[in-house]
Amino acid sequence: MITSITDWGRERYHIAQAMGIMRKITPKIELVEITNDVFPFSVLNGVHILNCTYKYFEWGTIHVASVGGGTTERKKGVLVKTRNYYFIGPDNGILWEAAHEDGIERIISLENEEFFNNDVSCTLLGRDVYFPVAAHLYEGIPLINYGKELKKMKKFEIPKPKRSKNGVEACVLHLDCFGNVRTNIKERIMEGKRGAAVIGKEDFPFRIVRCYDEAKEGELVMLEGATGFLEFSMNFGNASQVLKKKVGENISLKFF
């Protein structure tokens, strides 16, 4: 099985093109689109989504992550074999945390154009390099055929929240379609506790709850989401529109 994580957004014909290229290589290909809606150019958001999803798949799955931000050269693409999976994408840090967590065994530089699409666009390496390589790997082509072995790859680690005198300095990892604002805080805070998100000179009060239906309609709350990270939410509302924060931006929290 092959999975895909991209920041291609609504331009979904790109993933269709990639699927067509792969099916020419191996008609039996299985592709699961995890998402094409990574926040544009955000390695941070891509890392977070990959971390949250890769281990739910069967061992041997090939995870392809094509998210911009930091590399356009063909030689910077990598194939990483870990204990249980394969990861393919740009060497811009997007693969690091997931691969490191599962245990890196080999890192291969993607150099052999025999396994690329016939006409490679420097603006769409996911379609023309990463997905074709994934298809050949799916067919059983050995790792060493794709390029030379590397000793290291670029590291990228999701920043940790920083404690301050009055609270916590967090950052936004993800915004979902419900308007939830996911932070990088992964610790339990007592339910019922209150706090405020400090945005500029304005405070936005919130309450810690266990689940969405404990919040009043339109009330800003914070709770532990399905990924284990704390997130802002509004019952029948949109927290992201209230807080006006983007992926990667910092947010100050204080607790009472």
N, C-alpha and C positions, 0 to 999 in steps of 0.2 A: 504494500500500500504506500501511496505517496500523499503527503499533505501539503497545503500551500498557505502561506501567510504573506500578504503583499499590502502595499499602500497605493494600489492602482485605483481604488475607489470605484466610481460608477462606470469607469471605462472597462467594463467587464469583458469586452471582446478580446482584450489582451489575454485573459486567462483561457478564453476559448481558443485563441491562437496557440497558446502553450499546450493545451490539451490535444489539439490537432497534430502538432509537431510530435508529441510523445506517442500518440496512437500510431503514427507512421513508423515509429521505432518498435513499438510493442503494442499490438491491438488490444491486449488483455489488461491494459493499465487500469488501475483503480486510483482515482484522485478524490480526496476529501478537501474541499475548500474551507479551511478554518475561518479565514476572513480576508477580504480585500480592502478593508476599511481601517487599516492601521493609520493613525494620525500622520499626515504627509511628512515625510523625511524624518520621522521620529524613531530613532533606534530604541530609545527608552520604551516607547509604547510597544514596539515590535518584540523587544526582549521580554516584556511583561506578559504579552499574549502567548508567546512561545513557551515561557516558563509554566504558564497556567494550563497548557493543553498537551504538551508532547507526551507526558507519561501516561495519558489515558489511552494511548494507542498500543496495539500489539507490538511485541518485540520484533525488530527488523524493519519497522516502518521508516520510510525516508521522509524527513521533514525539510521542505524547501521554504526558506524565508527570503523574500526579495523586497527589501525596504531601503530607500535611498538614504543618503547621509554619510558621505565620507569616502566613497570609492567608486570609480567608473572604469578602471583598467581591468581588462580580462584577467591578467595575472593575479589580481587581488581576490578572485573567487576561490573558495575553499570547500572541500568535502571532508567532513569530520566523522570518523567512526568512533562511537562510544561503546560502552559495554552492551547496550541493548538497542541502540538506534543508529541512524545515519542523519547527519545534518548538512545541508548544502545552502550556500548563499555568499554574499559579499563578506570579505574579511574586514568588517567595520565594527565588530563587537556584538552584532545581533545574535550570533550563535553561542557566544562564550558561556553565559551562565547556565543554560540548559545542558550544553555539552560537558561542562565542568562538573555539574551536579551528577550527571549520569556516569561520568568517568571517561575521560578522553583516552583513546588507545592509539589512534593515528590521525594525522592531519595531512591532507593532500592538496597541493596547489592545482587549480584547474588551468591547465596549459595546452592540452592536446586538442586542437581544433577539429580533429576527426570526430569528436563526440559532441560538437556544437551544432547549432542550426547552420544551414549552408550560407545564409546571409546574415551576419551578426550586426545588430544595431548597437552602437555604443550607448544609446539612451534606454535600451530595454534588455539588459543582460539577463534578467530573470527568464524572459521568454526564450532567448536565443542561446543561453549558456546553462543556467542552473537547472531548468526543467528538462532540457535534453539530456544532460548528464544524469539526472535522476532516473530518466527512462532507461538509459543504458545500464545504470547500476541495478535497476529493477530486473533487467534481463540477465544480470549475473556477470557483467564485465568487471574484472578484478580492479581493485583500487589503484594499483600502481600504473595502470594504463592511462590515467587521466592527467598525470603530471608528477612532479617530484614531491617527495615527502618533506614536510616542514617540521621544525622543532617547536614552533610556537605559533599562536594566532593572536589577533588583537583582542584585548580584554575590555569588557564593559560591564560594570556592576551597577545595579539599581541603587541609587543613593539611599542611605539610611536616614530616618527622621532624626532631627537634632533637638535635644531637650534644651529649653531655655529656662530662665528664672521663673517665668509665669506660665509656661506651657510647652508646646512642641512646635518646631518648624518642620513642616511636612512638604511633600511635593505631589503633584497630581500625576498619577500613572495612566488613568483611563477615564474616558467619558462614554457612557453607554447610551443606547437609544431611548432609555427611560429618563435620561437626565441625571443619573447617578454620577457622583464625582468620587472616583476611587483614589485613595491616598496610598502612600508607601508605609503607613503605620500598620504593623502586624502584631499588636499586643492587645490583650483584653483590658477594657476599661469598664468599671462597674456600671451596670445598667441603672438608669435613673439619674446618673450624674449629668450635670449640665455644663455647658461651655459656650464659647463664641469663636467664630471664625473671623479673624481680623483681616479685612480687605481695605487697604488704604487707611483712611481715617474712620471707617465704618465697621461696627461690630454686628455680626449676624448670629444671634443666639441659637443654640441647638440643644437637643437632649439626646442622651444615649439610650437606645432601645435595643431589643432583641430581634424584632422582626417588623416588617413594614406596617402591618395592621395595628401596631401599638401606637402609631403616630396619628395625630389628628389630621384631617384633611388640610393640606397646605402648610403643615408644620415642618420646619427643617429639623431633621434628625441625623444622627450618626449611628451606624451599626456595622457589625462584621458581615461582609458579603460572602458569597459562595466561594470566593478565592482565598478567604482568610484575611484579607486586608480590610481596614476600616474605610467606609465610604459615606459620603453625604447623600441623603435622599430626601424626597418630599412625597408624602402620600398623595396621589393624584395631583402632583405638581412636578416641577422641573428644577432640581437643585442647581444644575449647571447654568441655567439662565439667571438664577438669583446670584450665585457666587461669581459668575463671569470669569471663570478660570479655564485656561487651556492646558493640555497635556504638557508636562515639563515645567510648569510654573509652580512657584512656591506658595504655600499658604500657611499662615500663622494661626495656631490654635491655643486658646487658653481655657482652663477648666476651673470651675468654681467648687 
